[in-house]
Amino acid sequence: MVDFKKKLKRQQVSKPVDPVELYDTLDRTSDKGPLRPVQTHVLSEWHEKRRDERDVIVKLHTGQGKTLIGLLMLQSRLNERRGPALYLCPNHFLVEQTCIQARQFGVSVTRADHGIPDDFLNGQTILVTTVQKLFNGFTKFGLGAKSEKVGALLLDDSHACIDTIKQACSISLESQENPYQEIVQLFEDDLKHQGAGTFNDIRNGDFEAILAIPYWSWLDHIDAVTEILSRNNTLQSVKFAWPLVRDMLDRCFCIVSGKSLDIIPHSPPLQLFGSFFNADKRVFMSATVTDDSFLVKGLRLDRKTIEYPLNYPNEPWCGEKMLLLPSLLDANLAREQVIAEFAKPATNERKFGVVGLTPSFKRAELWEENEAIVADTDSITADVEKLRDGDCQKALCIVNRYDGVDLPDDACRILVIDSKPLGMSLHERYTESCRPDSDVNTQRIARIVEQGLGRSVRGEKDYCAIVLAGADLVQAVRSAAVRKFYSTQTQGQIDIGLEIAELANDEIEAGVEPLVALHGLIRKVLDRDEGWKEFYVERMEDVQAAKPDKRLIGIYEQELASEIKSDASRWPEAAKILQELLDSTEFTDQERGWYLQEIARLTYRQSKADSKKLQLSAHTLNRFLFKPQDGAAVKKLEVHSSKRVEAIAAWVADAGDYTELLIRVDGIITDMRFGGDSDRFEAALNAMGIALGFSCERPDKEWGEGPDNLWCLRDNTFLLFECKNRVKLERDEMAKAESGQINNSTAWFRKHYGDALLNSRMIFPTTKLGPGVGFNESVKIIRSGELKQLLGNVRRFFQEFGNADFRDLDSNIIQSCLDLHKLDTESLIKGYCRKPMDERLQ
């Protein structure tokens, strides 16, 4: 056989290391031309200046060719004989896409379908696989000292991979499994102490009810927990995480809901995954719309890596998005009207896809009622493929998938983001409930919203009209507290959306119907209106490249440093780092309480007495945290020091302007509905009471016992609420256990408030009482109809301030508006409710 190498003038054939030169040697398909300018820039920058850095973030717009850049970087390392080279994707779909691209460009890759291939281990080819393949307790890559050596590793979509890694290191038990029952029984008294009513809901299987096991109880019973899990370590829900957490259960925390229980490390043991943790060189892919600050803690990257990503500075934005906020065009274009309009099937042959992203299957019911297709885990791949193939007559609703689903070009030209994303893991829901205003939670919400915005615009020339539905989402987009965490690109697009709303309002004032105006704007995008395209480009040219949030980076650095000390059992040093963070950083009381609780947790190992004192201080600052072991003295709710009308005036003035005021009000009303999240319902009821000028609290959540909500209406007069908004509207009678809860709540009230005047309310779908139901004191029922009437009056009350000067609100006018809309104290006491079994409105 002819050996052509012997005929070469150069006897030694060297493989190019420069990735740009390497690309020219590849046997790529004929339709693959030269590298794009952005790819050439990033690859040259890496090769010439950053090649020796261990960790590098590649931060580029969607559709800019990150996959090819990553493959060339890894191939360059192989050519340098610095393999093996590993390319990790967050899911199987992206593995398939990456392998297809690799073949098209002539890059040799392999997969780990049946074990770890030899040609990867020998440094001959790049292995493309999922992040789950590496991060699990039985990984074929080995754990600890037995881990396979990797020369170069790339993590695609790094933020999504963090969530996968957390899951891999956590144990999640379903409520029907024996270890769930055993653990809940073991900690029953501790959980009741944290929230007796919530614990009852957990026992009744309520998905929305969650409680965390206090760290002191967890540590005191860690041997019993270990025995339960070890005995059940062959269960699917235990075995894959068991090798990772079995020796660090004391550094985990446990959250319980009515449907499941999660055991989660405070810090995932990344060091066990040597192929990742000890890789010679690591590349992390990130989208430009994502703030990478959290990678400091999530993947243990250093500050410099975050602050100096590889990017293409000449293109601060990419793609065309028209963000539309229908509620700013007309208050009547609320979520229900918007979904009904866009979920319905096309009446003619539609050439493009309409897609909705919604946070829960409960929210998806409205889409289904309007004949949209609701994708589930089994059908989503096929449903998306139908859109890509042009089958676009019906809208597609995707539930809680804000990343990993690509809808380029005509697959989606109208995207409806339905409502603010919810925390879906127990950990996310728990932290949201404890520190709802935290920058950590706010940043996460902003990241998820941006991921959603990016589903339909997948390249430089792609375009889409994006409709934002739901008052909670509009508030999350417009609120200054959240908005600062969006990328500069998204902030620019929000500004354009607000400007568009003002322009459309001019048309509406001239007589155009709001829905007609909305569709007219969408047509500008779909018909490729030149004026719109030029307008968009002109506005977006002012966008500057985003910078990472240095304050958050600093916080994550110190949190990580503390966790590393904790992993080494150096508890006093770990606590000291968090104390220094508290001393050097400005935090709200809510956040200060959170960090004090973390310090108390670390201190418990050394001094239980000191830990108890710290926990009491933490709970005093933030009553959503763990109720101290010896109980916290209930502080009685008192009437506002200022008059009620003055408190309302201050709340209105805090909104800034009328539009922001209505967004805040609608945000409250949106969360107060039957069938919705119970914690959000109770939080919104509390917020509504404050907006109406009352002193309010959530005793069950803040003190671990008592009613869901309590309002102080005036001196010695109170309104007590027990909320059962999760009960189905079809229920025809109340059960004995449900009346028992409000009886316990009224007993708690009498214990702490003596003979004060009490008005007890149950928010429940029926007034009919079942067998054995009875009340210790007079209780009235707020059904769906009464609740809608109350919420409607609240909205109409705040609409009265449309032409008012928020800085100089007249107390007499406020009081007259309260009287007009039946929100005066007497109306709230006597109205919006019915007696049990009595159909007459009281």
PyMOL commands that set and color helices and strands:
alter all, ss='L'
color gray80, all
select helices_A, chain A and resi 4-7+19-25+37-50+66-79+92-105+118-121+131-134+144-146+158-168+178-186+188-194+196-203+215-220+222-231+236-239+242-245+249-251+270-272+274-277+292-298+303-307+326-329+335-343+361-369+380-388+409-411+426-434+439-453+471-478+480-483+488-509+514-526+530-540+550-567+571-584+589-603+608-621+644-655+658-671+678-691+699-702+736-753+784-799+811-820+825-830
alter helices_A, ss='H'
color red, helices_A
select strands_A, chain A and resi 55-60+85-89+109-110+126-130+152-155+171-174+210-212+252-257+260-265+281-287+320-324+354-358+373-375+396-399+414-418+463-469+695-697+709-714+717-723+757-763+779-782
alter strands_A, ss='S'
color yellow, strands_A
deselect
rebuild
show_as cartoon
